[in-house]
Amino acid sequence: MKTRHVGLIGAALLAVFLAAFLAAGQKNDQAELALKAAIKTETVDGNLKGAIEQYKKIAAQPGAGRATVATALLRMGQCYEKLGDSEARKAYERVVREFGDQAVVAAEARTKLAALVGTAGAAGGSTMTARRVWTGPGVDNDGHVSPDGRFLSFTDWWAGSNLAIHDLATGENRHITRTSSTEEVSESVVSPDSMQIAYNWTHKDGFQELRIVGVDGGNPRVVYSDKAHVFWISPVAWSPDGTYVLVSLRRTDDTLELTLVRTADGSTRLVRAGSVAGAVFAPDGRYIAYGLKGNISLFDMQTNRESVLIEEPSIRSVLGWSPDGRHILFSSDRSGSVDAWLIATAGGRAQGEPTFVKKDIGGTPLGLTRSGAFYYAVANQVQDVQIAELDPASGAVVSAPRAASPRWIGATRAPDWSPDGRFLAYLLSRGSKTGVIIRSTETGQERELPVGEGRFGLVLRWLPDGKGIVVAGSEQGKPALLRIDAETAQVTPLMPLPTAISGFPRFDVSPDGRTIFYFAPDPGDVNRFRLVARDLKSGNETVISERKGIFSVGVAPDGKQLVVSTQEEKFQVVFVMPATGGEARELVRIDAAEANYRVPPSWTPDGRYVVFPRGQNGSRTRRVQIWRIAAEGGVPQRLGLTVDELWWLRVHPDGRRVATGALKNNIEIWALENFLPPLKVAK
């Protein structure tokens, strides 16, 4: 009897233990799910404050696993740090103090804590702060902060692509220019006295001009224009005395220049040929500093000579020159992330070693104010490939779009189906790294191709044999189309690309895999483009067509026809033509207000239809509808699919599935303050 009684007690205790164990496991599962939801709030939604509240609840949840709580605290600290909140330090300290057994998370917390301690007191006892100054719809990163710190210049893409200013005190926006539907402002920089703005203007005829306008919105004046030889002109900085605007030029022969344009008469002065990474004037106007092949170099305005200030392969870009002229702010990835550093200077020479300023400064620099505040833009970019099912006959949506890969939410782009339809390939972005994912449409299994550190463009195409993928990248520092082996991940160059279209090249591959069709600027006329067919075996090229404003090309399934999209005055025109050249036949003409040039028209697998996007508010529309039109012509038919911020569209070989890709930029403007040693501004 005694033995049986003990056995019953043991069984009861075991049952209690198992119940407690299962309950604890269930609570930890709930905590892990809550952690995933909080990470989505932080990274996909960009809602840092909302994510902090979620992380707090996870850290306080009874039964949550130690790894889950430690990760929640670490990420909560990172959110606080992005908001410039001192609570970040407390979160990191708790991880180090209470979760030393979580080796990876604790090590990261120690690194974050050391960086925070290292930046405190940098400006004569004041604590460095990074604060968010502008967020929400309409934020843009193509402008510059005024030297007096009162406003930011920017391009209002949602209101006619106009130059505007954002008042940093009131939060109000005011337009400076008035564009037509075929004109736009893209980049701008504010004058030293904060009274004028130099900006890039796209003329209605397609060429670029450098213009200057007062902040009161008075009559703008053209300072520099060379439509025969200049493809693009980007203002970079004003000289301190307002005599020059430093610009980056891309000429029609595909060469790059850093050039000074005199504001009085438009005369030019070459600083150097080639590309640079960031360029700023010294406060006294003597030097121009810029990033160059991993170095920081100086151009002496008095002697016209270039010298190396510091030599370091990890340098990414020059960000600013301190108002007293004693320090240059630059970005470097020497520690594994893109961080901000300072180098002391005097007389055109470096003084000592660089000093660390702030971790994770990656973004677009928007300038330094006279008070020493550095403004920069951070783009929380969300890219998603989704799959929808359509009825090929009616075009009706059979199933709503769903994520192609639940594993990589917010980080995938540029989809394309394999020729046999068994695989979907797309690009995966993780920080500064880009990879290629091949996903089985039958099993859902994913395979990542380890293609190295190279950055790829925004277009991916399968080769017709299904053994390789074509992407835009670089070969020995120059733009090129690359072939990636679908099995071995070996990368080999296919052909060079014109620099002028390397940012978003449009190309397609013939069904036999022998020819690449692409477009390139006409060296003799900035307003015209050449549609080119390149034989991959011989390297010979044939000009198929020469037209104004060619934006994309797609090859028909039988290889005999091309669908081409162009911009003609106030319209986007879609037409078909023989692949060997000849007469073009217009399919549809779209008003500029509904045009979408970033998504090229493409063919249905049976060659019967051309599928194309149509949206609202111009080429940067938020909401885009998918349409189709018979290849022989007729009335366009709207399909039952609408995608916000559409950038990619590819139809499956079975004609029933469509892969779409959206790209959303949630841009935030930040100000980094109190990071400089005490300023010594000349009176």
Steps between C-alpha positions, in 0.01 A plus 500: 500500500784736589672442168178567311445825698850625415443410137179701493678801653781469245252481214316803632823698531601392149164616365539837673853533363392412148210744515731777618755410235243502223354828625846657508566375150170642381580837658841506335341416163266794553796721589684395183196580290473835674869563429450433128204740499706768677786462252251546217369817667857630524646400162205477260261760644781730617304567823781519757287622788240231441772235486647622830167445675481149356857419611420626851205260527715209382771579758235506774317185389522214755635179356665663198829334405824672592614517138170660401513760779866582434430553129199718580708718734780534246262604223319735737833669569565533128160666453574744783840574346345582162263738678791667680357388835735439797286199600707303247785480748278353773374228266854400396620503863220264604593254226865502610406478871228234489553299182871425483415138416358618165846543351419647156235745623707606802806563280295720268362692801854558630603636158199732488564616857867572426402707195254705709758563770756597238279772353397665827666830571642544148395864487652656807296302752168490311355162410475419133141458384339367184143620465242438232383833356267398217304186424178396330362524142682727257843493666776517238879463510598686181560835668720677755476675836532877500825618668296700753312182595153644428383274219567210266473518123334197344309372196126454548451200273132473584418856394642540152867417582554856621777659703373574850630591847409338832501738797677316783333714768138486385503183287331687214589443133507769232547457125770706328448391137205411277562215257300369206420129466820443298738696725650420838750602767716219635788634713572828677748676729456820704731804466734608786273794593194271500328733250534301173474143380688340212317205347485250217218570252378249243381703203180399319720395206690254720836671559644623832567853625654650811273773634503738796193646670444712809329341800222754446407313181595780261592452137759221467795546268687247293866495605627211289356303208670281239235274349732375228767364736358463853272211589463579872603780734483475882575796731726391786611809698537879492835668552496700829504833315215397268717537189473136387266205512684169501322251274532141390463466121428191294576577138336343197822306427446331842787678677466648850635831626511699822474858376466854637234718338532876554165634618545835326553384141483117488865456409653172618820383664590130514592360840557140394377234259325189632265435790546602862321405823373820659659844453511800736673840518728608782338796685774733371449380141861389456436126458240257372498163678358186339512123529707333232574126471505448876687824573407850602660736249528879494487730198689824558304789343814715486740253337251270317683204652358188661650336808406209727394601850464147640531164330268226620314240286200495737399864435154526348426871459583854614206640700593853608762750614466649850413874508835590659689307230676272747330166425359302208210264567502182292345153491697177519424130533828421678302349793263295284214753484483842335598735785585870534858607575691828534847585373672815624655720228724805479664657195376225271653222713355243736571543869513166682272200454123500432272494804171312525178705507191283449410149395263428210500838327419343163265723304499810282699800632303827495768737626642671809355818649709789635421379852663164424187284462525230235177413315453170322220287355435136583289296258325209667455315174244221480508274194258212458451242227145364495310245293140535381284268291294624206245351264682518163172538311337779701796646689309473828696443820458139615707541816629817665876571494701317765864521599722284280719427803369546856860463613623819333218751551605851398829404333425350155481656154534442122316166453509281190366151426724230357414402139340172615310678780643277773696773674468865596823697534533838667754726665535511879632811675644480850670823597772572247501141370294366210443134422291289261225269628364215287168368633331180384140562397423134576650454848565856619862408571738795469865505405723806534780548250816625679599759242724712724488865598400646164204735472250419227252722321124484486452250215546120492437262211528123459690378198284283270698182579406533869861458603588861567369839608588844364529802731649847473812554707858605443815349354829656614310803624306557178127429439436164335246224456608190694407133466447307823509122470182363660686199644853613585430874554803580284484859371629580151469824298272496195535852361575859605223751570488873436566685827211735432242222550684288758266605782195332347592328172220358286590189306353170386633173361396336174327159527808327356728669753731638233401868506463769765270790413564821693483875459780755525528880468586638158849655541406779262162596646407486869130487411524185288565136584611204298334161524789258456523124434829346614611156379652338810727268305660751265444820697362667188227759558216611274297815555134393468342842551587855597232691686446770755444380855528119470450348846463124459498202266343152521542208260194302380494127583570413135787748482358674195360817659593753767279706726654840569400779738593863429427847630370738235418848629202458735446130435642157565473303176506120481559347157615176335755461223697226323800373699716560194389862466240662283166671534356539850130466577353696792293298749404750767569862590487587872470852637797612712277521810450121482833395350728256682844469343661286766295185417568392139217355290538124444344218299266227614652152443276431201604826332137612464511792743727772630468568873579850624458716814288809531490718806438847635711806580778425255802271497527480881142400554395317815213294359536318169247297300595219263356512146534295185443561130495259207833491317311569179340810653160578639344637818714471817348283773554568868587182692385446855840567657613819673837531678628783715845632397535244220851461355507149348257280307564158345244251366550126565537273193161345580337844469315453828748634751652846520804600705494862607748702697439813707759744628408745775736761638411626846746788517591671828714811551734502801727759661824400675597765756775561758746264331769758417768629735425859615467714187742779427314711249686807375330827598 
